[in-house]
Amino acid sequence: MRTTVRINEELLKRARKRAADEGRTLTSLVEEGLALILTQAKRRHGEHVELPVSKASGGVLPGVDLNRSCDLEEVMNKP
């Protein structure tokens, strides 16, 4: 569908450059941007988002108590 929109000149220059740098059309860049904004807007208004669950095994390092931030800091700062 063809439509007309008014876009700030500097923003349009940046968008054209980005599209050219990525080897794509300005239309595809605008469509992707709109889709991204519309998807994010849904999530902000309470849409349920299912988070992935880690299948990693193991646990914390011996001697590290996750309730004590100083234990974590010591482990993270070890060379």
N, C-alpha and C positions, 0 to 999 in steps of 0.2 A: 504494500500500500504506500502511496506517496502522500507526504504531508509537508507542511512548512512549519518550522520552529525558529524562534529567535534565540541565538546563542551568543554570549559574550565573545567578542573578537579574539581576545587572548586565549580563551578556553578553546575556541575552534582551532586556532593555530596549533595549540598543544595537542589537540585530538588528532588533527591531520598528520602531524609529525609522528605521533605514537602509532597510528594506523600504518603509515609508510614504513616506519622502523620494523613493524611486525609483519609487513608484507600482506596487509589485509585492507579491506575497504573501510572508509569512515562509517558507512552504514552498519557493518558488522560490529565495529567498536561501540557505536551508540546503542545497538540492540543488546549487546552483552552488558553494557553499563546499566541500561534500564532494567534488564532481567535481574541483575544483581541487586539493585536498589529495591525492586519490588519483592524479591525473596527475603531480603533483610527486614523489610517493613513487616512482613507477616510474622516473623519470629519475634519481633519486638512487642507484638500485641498478644502475647500469650500462647502462640501456637506451640504445641508439644514438639520438642526436639529430642530424638532418641540419641543418646550418647553411646559411643562404643565402650565395650567392657574389655579390659585388658585380659589376655590369656597368659600373661607372663607368670612364671613360677618363681619361687625364691622368697624374698622378703627383705627386710631391712638388714643392714650389716650388723654383726654382733656388737653389742655395746651401745647401739644407737637407740635412744628412746625418742620416738617421734613427738612426744609431748614436751621435750626439752630442746628448744631451738639452739642452745649452745652445743649440744651433741651433734646436731646437723651441721652447724657452722664449722666445728672442728674437722669433721669428715670431709666437707667440701673444700677446706683450705689446706688439706694435706697435699704435699707435692707429689 
